[in-house]
């Protein structure tokens, strides 16, 4: 699997000298797949959020897409997504619930047409859905009026 929140914490520390204005933080699936406990995941994600908050970096926490990989139980991934929401609530950070946007707003199909062959990583069509979900946090000029 790819990187987990523990690795993201280390990368976040290396990113700060570049003085970012905004970061999106998206972990969960690799943590879940690798057997990271919910407590460890929460601890690492909280530290990432606090690190960026202390540096006054606008931070958005994100869930990922739903999972269609055979043999993986979606409700287990959802527990990690719920932790992301809890950390956002606790720290006062916005959370882009891309998993919910995918299924409830965009009503995008949960089939191979939206994913790479692994059934976990979205293809270009899936990324379009996720980008649209993230943009829900940024009101258009008309919505601001």
C-alpha positions in Angstrom: 0.0 0.0 0.0 0.9 3.7 -0.2 1.6 6.2 2.5 -0.2 6.4 5.8 -1.0 9.4 8.1 2.2 8.6 10.1 4.2 9.3 6.9 2.1 12.3 6.2 3.0 13.8 9.5 6.7 13.6 8.6 6.0 15.1 5.2 3.9 17.9 6.8 6.9 18.9 8.9 9.1 19.1 5.8 6.5 21.1 4.0 6.2 23.9 6.5 9.4 25.8 5.4 7.8 26.3 2.0 5.0 28.3 3.8 2.0 26.9 2.1 -1.2 28.9 2.1 -3.6 25.9 1.9 -3.2 22.2 2.3 -5.6 19.3 1.8 -5.0 16.3 4.0 -6.3 13.0 2.8 -5.5 9.7 4.5 -7.4 6.7 5.6 -7.5 3.9 3.1 -3.8 2.9 3.4 -4.0 3.2 7.2 -7.0 0.9 7.2 -5.6 -1.5 4.7 -2.3 -1.7 6.7 -3.9 -2.4 10.0 -3.3 0.9 11.7 -5.6 1.2 14.7 -8.3 3.9 14.7 -6.6 5.5 17.8 -3.2 5.7 16.0 -4.8 7.1 12.9 -6.7 9.7 15.0 -3.5 10.7 16.8 -1.5 11.1 13.6 -4.2 13.1 11.8 -4.7 15.3 14.9 -1.0 16.1 15.0 -1.0 17.0 11.3 -3.9 19.3 11.8 -2.4 21.0 14.8 0.9 21.4 13.0 -0.7 23.3 10.1 -2.9 25.3 12.4 0.0 26.4 14.5 1.7 27.6 11.3 -1.6 29.4 10.3 -2.0 27.3 7.2 -5.5 26.9 5.9 -6.2 23.1 6.3 -8.9 21.0 4.8 -9.3 17.4 5.8 -10.7 15.1 3.2 -12.1 11.6 3.1 -11.5 9.5 0.0 -13.9 7.9 -2.4 -16.0 4.8 -1.6 -14.2 1.5 -2.1 -15.2 -1.2 -4.5 -12.2 -3.5 -4.2 -13.4 -7.1 -3.8 -12.8 -8.4 -0.3 -12.7 -5.0 1.4 -15.5 -4.0 3.6 -16.7 -0.5 3.0 -18.0 -0.1 6.5 -14.5 -0.6 7.9 -13.2 2.2 5.7 -16.1 4.3 6.9 -14.9 4.1 10.5 -11.7 5.8 9.4 -13.7 8.4 7.5 -15.7 9.1 10.6 -12.5 9.7 12.5 -11.5 12.3 9.9 -14.8 14.1 10.6 -14.3 13.8 14.4 -10.8 15.3 14.1 -12.1 18.1 11.9 -14.9 18.9 14.4 -12.5 18.8 17.4 -9.9 21.1 15.7 -12.5 23.3 13.9 -11.2 22.3 10.5 -13.4 21.9 7.4 -13.9 18.3 6.2 -14.6 17.4 2.6 -16.7 14.2 2.9 -15.8 13.1 -0.6 -17.2 9.6 0.1 -20.6 11.1 0.9 -20.5 13.5 -2.0 -19.7 10.7 -4.3 -22.8 8.6 -3.3 -25.3 11.2 -2.1 -24.8 14.3 -4.2 -23.1 13.3 -7.4 -24.7 9.8 -7.3 -21.7 8.6 -9.2 -21.6 4.9 -10.0 -19.8 2.6 -7.7 -18.4 0.5 -10.5 -15.3 0.0 -12.4 -16.1 2.9 -14.8 -14.9 5.3 -12.0 -11.9 3.4 -10.7 -8.5 2.0 -11.8 -8.2 -1.7 -12.0 -7.5 -2.0 -8.3 -11.0 -0.9 -7.3 -9.5 1.6 -4.8 -7.9 4.4 -6.7 -10.2 6.6 -8.8 -9.5 7.1 -12.5 -9.9 10.5 -14.2 -13.7 10.3 -14.1 -13.5 9.5 -10.4 -11.2 12.3 -9.7 -13.6 14.7 -11.4 -16.2 13.7 -8.9 -13.8 14.1 -6.0 -12.7 17.6 -7.3 -16.3 18.6 -7.5 -16.9 17.5 -3.9 -13.9 19.4 -2.7 -15.1 22.5 -4.5 -18.3 22.5 -2.4 -16.2 24.0 0.3 -15.4 27.0 -1.9 -18.5 29.1 -2.5 -18.8 30.8 -5.9 -19.0 34.6 -6.0 -22.8 34.3 -6.6 -23.2 32.2 -3.5 -21.2 34.7 -1.3 -23.7 37.5 -2.1 
